[in-house]
Amino acid sequence: MDKRVLVLNLDHSPVAVVSPQKAIVLVLLEKANVLSTYQLLEIRTVSRSFEYPAVIRLSQYKNVPYRGVLLNRNNLFRRDNGECQYCGSRRHLTIDHIIPRSKGGKTSWTNLVTACNRCNVNKGDKTPEQAGMVLKTEPFKPSLSYFLAEYAERQAEEWLPFLSVSSVKA
């Protein structure tokens, strides 16, 4: 059982991703309803068989404070598709501050990009314009739906109709 289950709040906003066992418990306790299942998959116990849930919705609204997507190395590489935002290389990746910290640049989603070691060294303590380099894409702060859609495209297409981002590939 390697498929995960998307949990939506009563207003259809994503709340969590859980194991299928946890999802079935929530459904059996009538704390959630199944909105979508994985076709041709089922979960069997000794005495019962259940459709394999893909998306469930909570029966009552839960006030979950939104903390945003955590800014870390892995999430930054995922946002930038694991490639240098200057030359497109997928080897020897580092993190580059577009506006260098020495020039007042902040550590934020909109000022950080994935860069290969060579481009990062060539850019040095300059802005891309000063170094004569061009970014392939404009950096942005991704939403939770963005990362869920990325996962859905690889592992769980059943989630896509329930996410506000229909596709992560432009």
C-alpha positions in Angstrom: 0.0 0.0 0.0 2.1 2.9 -1.2 -0.8 5.2 -2.4 -1.6 8.1 -0.1 -5.0 9.7 0.5 -5.8 13.4 0.2 -7.9 14.7 3.1 -10.0 17.8 2.4 -11.8 20.0 4.9 -15.5 20.5 4.6 -14.9 23.5 2.3 -12.7 21.3 0.0 -9.4 22.9 1.0 -6.6 20.4 1.4 -5.8 19.6 5.0 -3.5 16.6 5.0 -2.2 13.5 3.2 -2.7 10.3 5.2 -2.2 6.6 4.9 -5.1 4.5 3.5 -5.5 2.8 6.9 -6.0 6.2 8.6 -8.5 7.2 5.8 -10.6 4.1 6.3 -10.7 4.6 10.0 -11.9 8.1 9.5 -14.6 6.9 7.1 -15.7 4.0 9.4 -16.0 6.4 12.3 -18.1 8.6 10.1 -15.6 11.5 10.5 -15.1 11.6 6.7 -16.7 10.6 3.4 -15.0 9.1 0.4 -15.1 11.4 -2.6 -12.8 9.4 -5.0 -11.2 6.0 -5.0 -8.3 4.5 -6.8 -9.6 2.3 -9.6 -8.8 -1.4 -9.6 -7.4 -1.2 -6.0 -8.9 -2.4 -2.8 -8.0 -3.0 0.8 -8.9 -6.4 2.2 -9.2 -7.5 5.8 -9.9 -11.0 7.0 -13.7 -10.4 6.8 -14.2 -7.3 4.6 -13.0 -5.6 1.4 -12.9 -1.8 1.0 -12.5 0.4 -2.0 -9.1 2.1 -1.9 -9.8 5.8 -1.0 -8.0 8.5 -3.0 -9.7 11.6 -1.7 -11.8 11.9 1.5 -13.6 15.0 2.9 -14.0 15.6 6.6 -17.6 15.6 7.9 -17.1 18.6 10.1 -15.0 21.7 9.4 -11.7 21.7 11.2 -10.0 25.0 11.8 -6.4 24.2 10.7 -4.0 27.2 10.8 -2.3 27.5 7.5 1.5 27.6 8.1 2.4 27.8 4.4 5.0 25.7 2.6 8.2 25.3 4.5 11.2 27.0 2.8 13.9 24.4 2.8 16.4 23.0 0.4 14.2 20.0 -0.8 11.1 22.2 -1.4 13.2 24.8 -3.2 14.7 22.1 -5.5 11.2 20.7 -6.1 9.8 24.1 -7.0 12.7 24.6 -9.5 12.3 21.0 -10.9 15.8 20.1 -9.8 17.6 22.2 -12.3 19.8 25.3 -12.4 17.6 28.3 -13.1 20.4 29.9 -15.1 21.7 27.1 -17.4 19.3 24.1 -16.9 22.0 21.7 -15.5 20.8 19.1 -13.1 24.2 18.4 -11.6 26.0 19.9 -8.5 23.1 22.0 -7.4 23.3 24.7 -4.8 21.1 27.5 -3.7 21.6 31.1 -5.0 20.4 34.3 -3.5 19.3 36.4 -6.6 20.0 39.6 -4.7 23.1 38.6 -2.6 22.7 38.8 1.2 25.6 41.2 1.2 23.5 43.6 -0.8 20.4 43.3 1.4 18.9 40.2 -0.2 16.6 38.2 2.0 16.3 34.5 2.4 12.8 34.1 0.9 11.0 32.1 -1.8 11.2 35.0 -4.2 14.9 35.6 -3.7 16.2 32.0 -3.8 16.7 29.8 -6.8 18.4 26.5 -7.6 21.7 27.0 -9.3 24.5 24.7 -10.3 27.8 25.3 -8.6 29.4 26.7 -11.8 26.7 29.3 -12.3 26.6 30.2 -8.6 30.4 30.8 -8.7 30.2 32.8 -11.9 27.5 35.0 -10.6 29.4 35.5 -7.3 28.4 38.5 -5.2 26.4 40.2 -8.0 22.8 40.3 -9.2 22.0 38.3 -12.3 21.9 41.6 -14.4 25.3 42.6 -13.1 26.7 39.1 -14.0 25.0 39.1 -17.4 22.9 36.1 -16.5 19.2 35.5 -17.1 16.8 33.4 -14.9 14.9 30.8 -16.8 11.8 31.3 -14.6 10.6 33.9 -12.1 10.9 32.6 -8.5 7.6 32.3 -6.6 6.2 31.2 -3.3 4.5 27.8 -4.0 1.2 26.9 -2.3 0.4 23.6 -0.7 -1.9 22.9 -3.7 1.1 23.3 -6.0 3.1 20.6 -4.3 0.0 18.3 -3.9 -0.6 18.7 -7.7 3.0 17.8 -8.4 2.6 14.6 -6.4 -0.8 14.0 -8.0 0.6 14.1 -11.5 3.2 11.5 -10.5 1.2 9.3 -8.2 -2.5 10.2 -7.8 -4.3 11.7 -10.8 -7.5 11.1 -8.9 -6.6 14.2 -6.7 -6.3 16.7 -9.6 -10.1 17.6 -9.8 -10.0 18.5 -6.1 -7.0 20.8 -6.2 -7.0 24.5 -7.1 -3.9 23.9 -9.3 -4.8 21.7 -12.2 -1.2 21.3 -13.5 2.3 22.3 -12.4 3.8 22.0 -15.8 3.7 25.1 -17.9 
